[in-house]
């Protein structure tokens, strides 16, 4: 489930992005022409849409991180299940009493103790 976040130009082409851009332009025009305060236009007309877009990108990045973490956990779980099945088959084959494995394992133990 890979999510490709929208670039700023793609975001403006969506209905929500177009409405937000129009609202921002109207607020900037209102703040400059009617009220005469540039700071109001910058705060509402620029900072608000930029903040919303940065929040959207942050949410998309966190979603990607959560998705990647889930895929890593699934891969490790599959590896653990596969090694568990492989390990049980190996333990059965190397049980003491089969073809002199007991003497070989005791030799290995004595080598480790040295």
N, C-alpha and C positions, 0 to 999 in steps of 0.2 A: 504494500500500500504506500507507494511513493507519491508524495505530494510536492508539486512544483509551484512555489509561491509566485504570485504575479509581480511583474516589474511595475514601476510607477506608471509607465506609459500604457501597459496592459490594464492596470487598475483603473485608469481614467476612462477606458473604453467600456467598462461595465456600467450598468444602469446606476448602481450605488455610487460608483466613482464619479460618473458624470454629474449626478445630483450634488455630490459633495463639492466638486470643483465649481459648479454654478453658485452654490451657497457661499463658498469662500470668496468668489469674485464679487458677489453682491455685498457681502459684509465688508470687504476691503473698500469697495466704492462708497458704501454708506458711511464708513468711518472717515474716509478722506473728504468727501463732498459735504455731507450733511453735518456730521458731528465735528469734524476737523481734528480728530485724534488719530494719529498714526499708530500709536501703541495698541489701540483697540483692534484695528485692522490686522496688525501683525499677530496679536495673541489669538484672535478668533479665526481669522482668515488664513493664517499660515501655520501657526503652532498646533492648532487642533487637528487639521488634516494630516500634518506630518506625524504628530503623535499617534494618531489612529493607524497610519501606515506602518510606523515602527512597531506598534503593538501587534499588528497583524503579522509582520515578519518574525517577531519574537515568538509568537504563538506557533507559527509554521516551523521555526527552528526547533522549538521544544517538542513539537509533534514528531518531527523527523528523528530527534534523539530518542524519544520514547519508542518509536517504531524500530530503530536500529537496535536498541537494547533488548527489545522483545525478540527480534530475529537472532541475536547472539545467544540469548537464553534458550531459545528453541534448538539452535544448533548444538549447544553444549549438552542439552538434555538428550538429544538424539545420539551424540557421541558417548555419553555415559551409559545409555541403554545398550548401545552396540558393544562397548567394552565390557559391560556387565554380562552380556550373553557370551562374548568371546572368553572372558575370564572364567566363567563357570565351566565352559568346555575345556579350557586349558587345565583347570584344577582337577577335573575328572580324569584326564589323560595322564597327569603326572602324580596320581595317587601312589603312595608307597606300596611296594609289592608287585609292581608291574615292570618286568624286564630289568630289574636291578636299579630302579630309580631311587630306592631307599639308600643304597650305598653312595650313589652320586650326590644326593642331597646332603648326606652326612659329611661327605668330603667338602662340599661347598661351605657347610657350617664351620668346619674346622679351619678352612682357609680364612673365613671372615674373622674368626677369633684371634688369629695370629696378628 
